[in-house]
Every structure is written in C-alpha cells, then in structure tokens.
Amino acid sequence: MAQPGGSRPVTVSDVQQLVKRKDEIEAQIKACYELLEGQKGVGMNEPLVDAEGFPRDDIDLYQVRTARHNIICLQNDHKALMKQVEEALHQLHAREKEKHARDEAEALAEAMSQNQSLPQAFAKVNAVTPGSPASISGLQVDDEIVEFGSVNVNNFQNLQNIATVVQHSEGRPLSVTVIRSGKKVHVGLTPKRWAGKGLLGCNIVPLQR
C-alpha cells in the first residue's frame, strides 16, 4: 500500500478512509447495473445488435456502453482497493501483535524485577474484623507479612513469635511490613484492648512455602 509521506505507518483512520472509498465504488457499480437494468435489462454480455447485425434501436447504446465501461473500470478499482484494505489491516494487525508482545515482555520484566526486590513473607492475614486495631491500621485480608515488629522470615518459627511481640507492645505502635498486590506496604499497628477478642482483631496464618 502506498503510504503518504513515505514510510508513515498505517492508522485505523487510513483503513476507515479506504473502506469509505470501497463503499462509494460499490454504490457507483450498483448505480451502473441499475442503469443497464433500466435499458431493457441489458446486462454486461447481451448483444447490442439485432438479429441482422444492426445496432439495436430499443436501447440507448451510448448509455449502455458507458455503463459497461464504467463497471469494468470500477470493478478493477474495487479489486485494487480491496487489496489495499487487506494490506492495511494486515499491517495494523502485525503492529498490534508486536505492541502486545512488547507490552507483555515489559510487564514480565517488571514483575520479575519486582519479585527479585520483594522480601520474603512468612505469614498471611486471612481475616480482619471491622473496627479492630488491625482494621484501623489499614491491614487487609491477603496481606503477606514480611516484618512484624522484630519478627521476620529469618527468625520466625511459629505464630507464638508474633503473639509475644503483640503482648510486649500493647499500647505502643508496631512497624508492620506487608506485600499487597505485588507491592511492599508499611503499616503502623498499635495492639490494644478493644470491643472484640485479643489485641489486634485479625487472624494470621503461617505461609506454606
């Protein structure tokens, strides 16, 4: 397809223009056929002379010949245009595919670099009671805990480690780091008495690795 301005990539607008032109040509072809139909139903191949070889006098020969000539020209234009539409769509599709592959590669690279830079979690929040200290601090279900006060993946043995830190920190803010939706999030959590059970109001389970 000849692209304006040299190697300018095909746009959706270009394709729309081509399709519009195709529709116009199809309308012109239809009009020519209707003109032939109006001339005693003369199509593209019926003879324009009578049985004795004289030009037919029951039809407008000039109109018929012009319409036939126009149909042939328009059909050739239509064929060339369809080829252009096909090529343009192919180019658009190839570019879309290339962009999609590039986006996927970038997303994968980003995810991998994030995974490499994310610390390892040792426990997970699987319930948070509304109105509890955990809920007020912004802790959410499915948060993966990386650090809970002084507890981290290197010294965590069981949930008793977390319970000990909580008991010793009643009324004092604890620094908690979690992984949420693939990102590291810091939460300030103050264990304290509230209307519900315990000092946190959330349920934490060890992560099975």
N, C-alpha and C positions, 0 to 999 in steps of 0.2 A: 504494500500500500504506500502510495506517495504521501510522505508526511510533510506538512507545511513547515518551513524553517529547518529543513534538513532532517536531523535525527530526533526531533521532538517526539517524546513518547505519546502513544495514542491515549486519549482520555475517553471517559464514558460519554462526554458531550460529543466527541467526534463520532462515536458509534450511533448516538441518537440522531445526529445530522444525517448520517448515511441511511439509517432506517427511514427517516422522514423522506429523503430523496427517493428511496426504493418505493415507498407508498405512493409518492407523486407519479413515478413512472408507471406503476401498476394501474393507477387511476387513468393515466393517459392511454395505456394499452386497452383498458376496458372501454374507454370512450371510442377508440378506433373500431373495436369489434362491434360496438353498438351501431356505429355509422354503417358498417358493412351489413349488419343485420337489417338496417333500415333500407338498404338497397336490394330489396327482393331476397334477403337472406344470403347474399353473396358472401362466401367465406374467403379463405386465403387461396383456395385452389380451383374454384369454379371457373370455367372458361368465360372470357369476356367477349367472345364472338359467337354468332349464332351458327346454326347448322350449316349454313352456306359460306361461313368464313367471314361474314360482315360483322363489324363492331355492333354489339347489342345496343338497341335504341331504347330499351326499357329501364336502363340504369344510367346513373351519372358516372361515366367511365373515369373522368378526371378524379372525382371524389374517391372512387373505389381504388384506383391506382395509388393515389396519395395515401389513403388509409393503410393499404397493404405495405407500402414502402415505410411508412411511419412505424407500423407494428414491427417489421423486421429490425429497423434501427433501434427502436425502444427495447425490444427483446434482447438485443446484443448489449445495450447499455445496462439492462436489468441483470444480465448474466455477469457482466464485469463488476457491477455494484455488489452483487451477492458475494462475489469472491472477496471484494474489499471488506465487506461486513464480516465475513468469516475470518479473514486475516486479522482484522482489528480485534474481534472477540478473542481470537487465539492469543494475540499479544497481551490483551488485558488479563486474560486468564493466567498466562505464564507469569506476568508480573505479580499478580495477586498471590500465586503459588509461591513465588520467590520471596515475596514480602512475608507471607505466612511462615515459611521455613526460617527466614531471618528472625522474625519475632519469637518463634519457638526456641531457636538457638540462644537468643538473648535471654529469654525467660529461664531457660535451663541453666545457662551460665550464672545468672543472678541467683537462682535457687541454690546452685552448688556452692557459690561463694558465701551465701548466707549460712548454708548448712555447716560449712567449714568454720565460719566465725561464731556460730551459736554454741554456747556452752552446753554441756550435757545435763539433762534434767534427771532427777531421781524419784520424783513423786508427782502426783497429779491431783488436782482439785476435781472431785466428781459431784459435789453438792455445795450450794451456798444458800443459807437461809436469809430471806429478805429482812432488813433491819438489824442484822447481826454486825459485830465489829468487822468481820471479813467482808460482808456486803458493802458496808460504809467505806471501807478502804479501797474498794474497786476490784477486789478479787473476783474472778469469774470461773464458772464451770468449764472444765477442759484446759485451764491454765496448767502448764507443766512447770513444776518448781525446780529452779536451778540453785537458788540460795534461800535459806530460811534462817535469818539471823546468822549464827555461826555455822549452821549445818549446810554442807554442800555434797556433791557427788563423791568426793574423796573420803569424807568421814561419816557419811550416812550409813547406818546399819539397819535400823528399823524405825517404825513410827514413834517409838519411845524417845528417840533423839529429839524429834520435833516437840513432843509433849513436854519434855524437860525445859527446852528453850522457852516455850509458851509460859510455863509456870513461873520461871525465873524472870519473865519480862512483863508480868501483869502491870498494866497502867503505864508501861513505857513503850514508845514506838519501836517496832522491829523493822529492819530492812528486808524486804522480800523481793527476789527477782524471779520472774516467770517468763516462759516463752508462750506468746499468744499469737496465733495466726502467723507463725514463722518469724515473729519479731520478739526482741528482748524488751520486757516491760518491767519497770521498777514500781513497787507498791509499798506504801508506808502503813504497816498494820500494827495497831495497838491492842493487845489482848486485854480484855476487861470483862467484868460481870455485866450481864445484860439480861433481858427477859427470858431468854432461852437457855439451853444447856451449854456448859463449857464456857471457855473464854473467847472463842473465835466464831462459832456458828457456821463452821464449814466442815466438810468431810474430805480428808486427804487419804489417798491410797498410794502405795509404792508403785513405781513404774516397772512393768515386766519388760526386761530387755532381752 
